[in-house]
């Protein structure tokens, strides 16, 4: 049986490797239109800043590594059409621009996502960049060396934009962030996003909120400035467009593969599309929110790997299922760790819940132990039954630990009362005697109890 995988960054390479482990007798071919395969895009900002000194470390596997397992990887090859009836692909060799056809028995689409680039004047000027892949990284490094920019403007205050703000600060580049929304981090509740907002200002990052990109100005082909929709003029010799990504679904769309309500490829829990034998995985496909049951799109590296593992097992004859996501995410900007899982208070309201919440201050060690670090923790539950709906944490220390505990509690559909009595590890170097999440769950449970008594 011949299995072909289209795309090989995270989901595709994981799917190919898993399929080989499930059935080593399968012929597996992977086509990747980039010059690299199986790399960590999440590590790119840290290569630019110099935290990761060897960029080769973000490349997980090379084609020759796959070849040792009998998986054929063709880089600089782009699949341009799918013939579902004949079960054939048309593939373009980007090195010499020649096309050829190849048949398949089963197919995995892992075409990922691409940056959203607005059609505005000056968008093609030198010094205007996105950061999504290894090619973008090479452009970044070249520009930083040749232009040595002093002033950067980042369009978009999402995860990538805020990570790059720290990167540019490390490189001594003065930075302004433009965000069309009235606040940063719209997936977070306002009081938690404000903590990050204030921290950016403390680190000399200028924020322009409630304003969008109108056009880019340049001289001699190089960007020199940004004009916002309100008419504000900003000097810049480096502009990063980080307003988000969209799923790469054009190949699926022209092939008659069904798209979902989010605009990404629709799949079932086995990662199979509406066409039998054709699977989709990673940033190009949608999934479901495990709390609301609604379709959602979550273009994150860990989700891509989890989905790729399921698709790879099933394409080789298995019966694995991907149950969906809670929306767990974390990033770092300057000295803050910023994390979320489940629903925000606002999204819980929009999803029909009656949320109740608490924001508490916590620390990652006993109060008397040296090196204690503090953070803010928000816990959200459903007022009706006390079931946990989500959490957000911003600060220093074990922010990831708080969010991972909550994500696990969401998995078990635990209530505040359940979490209040969780048996978590304690020793002064690692935690206060009662974990901050136990304390938060206890306070929230008390609020719920008082509410029920007054009703």
N, C-alpha and C positions, 0 to 999 in steps of 0.2 A: 504494500500500500504506500502511495506517495502522498506525503503531507507537505503542503507549502505554507510558509508563514510570510506574510507581507509586513515588514517593519521589524526592527530588531534592537530597540533601545532597552526598554525594561520588560514590558509585557511579552513582546514577541520572542526575545531571547529566552525568557523564563519558560514560555510555552514550548519552545523547541526543545529545550533541555529536559523538561518534564515528559514530553511525548516520547523522547528517546528512552528515558528510564522506564516508562510504562511498557513500551514495546520496542526493544532494540532492533527488531527486524524491519521496522518501518524505514522507508527512505524519506529523509527530512531535508527540505531545501528552504533556506531563508533568503529573501531579497531585501536589501537595505539601500535606500537611495543616498544615504550619507556615506562619508568616507570612514566612519567609525561605527562600531556595533557594540552593544552592551556596555553603556557608560552611565554614570550617575550625573544627571543634569543638576541635581540638587547641590552638588559640590562645586559648581562653576563659580558662584560668587566668592568662594573661599580660595579658589585658584587666583582670581583677579586680585584679591587683597594680599595674597602672599602667605596666608595661613597654611595653605597647602602649597608647598614649594615645588613639587613635582606633579605637573598636570597629568602625567601618565597614570597616576594613582587613581584617578576618577574613571579610568577605562577598566572595566571589570574583566572582559574577555576579548580576545582577538579572534579573527576568523580561523586561524590555525588551531586555537584552543578548541573550538567547536569541531574542527576537522578530526581531531583525535577521537571524538565520540561518533564519528561518521555523519555529522551534521554538516551539510554543504552551505556555506555562507557566501553570498555574492554581494559585495559592497558596490556602491555607485550603480545600482540596478533599480529601476523604478517600474513597478507594475502599473500599466496605463489603462488596462481594461480587463474585465472578467466576463467570460462567456459561460453563464450558468448551465446552459443546455449542453454544450460540448464539454463542460468542465475543463476549460482552457483559460490560460492567462496570456496576455500580450505584455511582454517585458521589454523595456528599453534599457540598453547598455549606455549609460551616460558618458562613458569614456569616449565612445566613437559614434554615439547617436544612432545605433542600429537597433532594430526591433526583431524579436523572435517570439514564438509561441511555445508554451509548455503546458502539458496536461497535469491535472491533479485529481486525487481521490477525495481528499478533504483539505479544507482551506481555513487558515486563521488570518483574520484582518487585524493588524496591530499598528495602524498607521498614525496613532498618537494625536497630538494637538499642535497647533502652530500659533504664534503670537498674533494678536489683533493689531494691525497696523492701519491707522486711519489714513484716508485719502485727503491729505492736506498739502498745501503748497510747501515745498521744501523738504518733504519727507525723505527724498533720495539724496540729500546732501551728505557729504562726508562728515562723520562725527555723529550721525544719527544711528543708533544701534538698538537691537533687541538682544535678549539673553535667553536662549532656549536650548542650544546645541553646541557641539564642539566647534562648528564653523563660526558661530557667534563668538565663542571664546577666543578663537584665533584673531578675529577682527578687533575684539576688545584689546588684546595684548598689543597688536600692531599699532592701534590708534593711541594707546597710552604711551607707547614708546616714541612715536613720531610726532604727535601733537602736544604731548605733555599738558593736557588740559588743566586749567585752574578753576573753572566754574562749570558745574554740571547741573542739568535739570532732569529730574526723573518725572515722567508722565505716568501717574498712577501710584496709589498708596496701598497696594496690596502686599502680599508676602515678599515677592521678588523686589519690589521697589524699596521696601523698608530694609531688606537685607543689603541691597546695594548702597543705601544711604550710609550704613556702617562701613562698607567696603571703601567708598569714596573718602570718608572721614579718615580712614587708616592711610589713604594715599594722599592726604592733605589737599583734597579737592573740595572747595566750597560747594554746598549742595542745596538745591531747592526742589521740593516735591510739589507737583501740581496734581490735585485730585478734584474731579468733577463733582463728586458727592460732597455733602456739607461736613463730613467727618471721615477720618481714616477708619479702616477695618470695619466695614458695615456688617460683617457676619458676627461681630462681637457686640455685646450690649454697650451703650454709650459710656457708662461709668468705667468700664474696663478699657475701652478704647482710649479714653481720656488719659489714662496712666501712660500709655505708649506715646500719645500726642505730646504730653508734657516732657517725657524723656527725650524725644526728638529735639524739642526746643532747647533743652538743657545741653544738648550736644551740637548746638549751632546749626541745626537743619531748619531751613526756612520752609514753612508750610503755606501753600496757597490753596485754600479749600473752597468748594462751591464754584469752581472755575475750570474750564476745559481748554484744551489745545485748539487754537484757531489756525495758526500757521507758523512756519519756521523761516527764519531769515538767514541769509548766507552771503559770503563774499568769496569769489574765486573757487566756487564749488564746495566750500566748507561752511558748516553751520556756525552762526555767530550769535543767534538769539532766538527767543521764543516769544510769540505773541499769544496771549490768552484770549478767550472769548469775550472777556470783559474789557479788553484793550490794554491789559497790563503788559509791559515790555520787560523781558528778563534777558540779561546777557548770559550766553552759554557757548562754550566750545566743545561740549559733550552733552548729547541728549539721549536718554534711554527711554524707549517706549515700553512701558510695563503696565498697560491697561487691561491685561488679561489674555487668555488664550481661547481658541475655539477648536472643536474637534475636527480632525481631518476626515471628513465623511464623503468627499466628492467621488472617490472611486466606488464606494458602496452605493451612493445615490444614483449614479449613472448606470449601475448594474442592477437596479431594481431591488436592492436590499432595503428593508423597511427601517426608517428612522423613528426614534421615539419622541415623546413630547418635549424633551429637553433639547432636541436638535441633534443629539448623538445617536449612534446606531443602537437600535433596540435589540436586546438579547434576553433570553430566559435565564434561569438560575444556573444552567449548564454552560452559559456563555454562547449558546447557539442562536443564530439569527433566524429570521422567518424562512430562510432557504436551508433545507436540510443539508448537513455536511459542511456548511459554512459558519464559522464561529468568529466572534469579534471580542477583543479584550483590550484593556488599558484605557488610555485617555480618549480613544475614539468612540467608546461606547458608554451607555448610561447604565445605571444600576438602581437599586431602591434604597430609600432611607429606612432603616430597621425600626425606627420609632413610629414614623407616620405611615409607612407603607407606600409613600409617593415616589414616583420616579425622580432620580436626581443624577447629577453629573459631578463627579469628584476626580478631577485630573491630578492625582497625587502618585508619587513613585511607589509607595508601599502598596496602595490599592492596585496599581498596575501589576505588580509582582504577584499579589494574591490572586487576581483574576487570571493572569497568565498561567499560573500553576493549575487552575481549574480547567481552563481551555485546553492546555496541553495534555492533561490526563484524559479528558473526554474525547479529544480528536484521535487519540490512540486506542480508544475502545473502553475507557473507564466510565464512571458515573459519579463524578464529583459535582458539588453544588456550591455556588457562591451566594451567601445569604443576604448580602447588601452591606451598607456602611452606616456608621454613626456620625461620620464627618469629623473624625479625630485629626487634629493637625497641630503642629508646633513649629515655631521659627524663632530666630534670635535676631535682635537688632540692638547694637551697642551692648549694654550690660543686661538688657532685659530678655528673659525667656517669655514667650507669649504663646499660650496654648488654649485649645478649645476642644470639646467633644460634645456630641449630642446637639440639642436645640438651645438656641439662645432664648431669652425670655420673650423677645419680640417674635421669633419664628415659632415658638410654642403657642403664642396667642394666635398667630396666623394659621396654625395647624389645628385649631379648635380646642386646645387644652386651656385650662385655667391655672396658669403657672403661679407659683409662690417661690420666692428666692431669698437668699441671704448672701451678703458679702462680708467676709471675715479676713483678718490679718493672720498670717501663719508664719512659721519658721521651720527650717529643715533640721534643726538640732535642738537639744535642750537649751533653755535660756542661759544657763551658766557655762555652756561648753564653748570654747574658742571657735571663731570662724562662723558663727551662726549667720544665716542669710534669710531675709524676709521676702514674703510675697503676699499678694492679695488673691483670694480665692472666692469665686462666686459659684454657688450651688443652686440648681433650679429643680423643682419637683412639681408634680401635678397636685393641685390642691385637693382634688377629689379623693385620691387614694394614697397619696404620699410617694408614688412611684417617681424615681429619679428620671429627669428629662435631659439634664446636661450640666456641664461645668465649664468655667473659664478661669484661667490663672495667669497672672502677670507678675513678674518679679525675678528674684534670684533663687538660687538653690534648686530644690527638688520640685520645680514646677511640672516637669514631665511625669514625676511619680504621682502627683495629685491627679493629673489628667488620665494617666493610665489606670489608676485605681477606679476612677469614675467610669471610664470606658468599659472596664470589666464588670462593674456594677450594672451598667446599662445592658450588657450582654445577658446578665442573669435576671434582668427586670426587677432589680432590688428596690426597696423603698428606703426612705430616710431612716426609718427604724432599723432596718437590716444593716445599713451602713454604720449607724451609730454604735452598733455592737460588733463591728468587724474585728477580727483577731489579726491585727497588723503588727509587724515587727517593731520592737522598741529597744533602743540603747542610745545613751546621750549623744554619741557622735553621729547618729543617723536620724533621730527624730525626737520631738518632745515626748513625754510619757504618754500623752494622747495625741495621735496624729492630727494635724490640722483638718484633715478631711473628716475624721470622726467628730471633732469639735463642731465643724460646720454642719454636719448631718444632725447632730444633737440639737443645735440651735434651730435649725429648720424644722425638725420634728416637733420642737416645743411650739413654734409658730403655728404649725398645723394643728396641734392639740388645742391651743387656745382658740383657733378659728372654729374648730368643730364644737367646742363648748359654748361658743357664742351664737352658734347657728340654731 
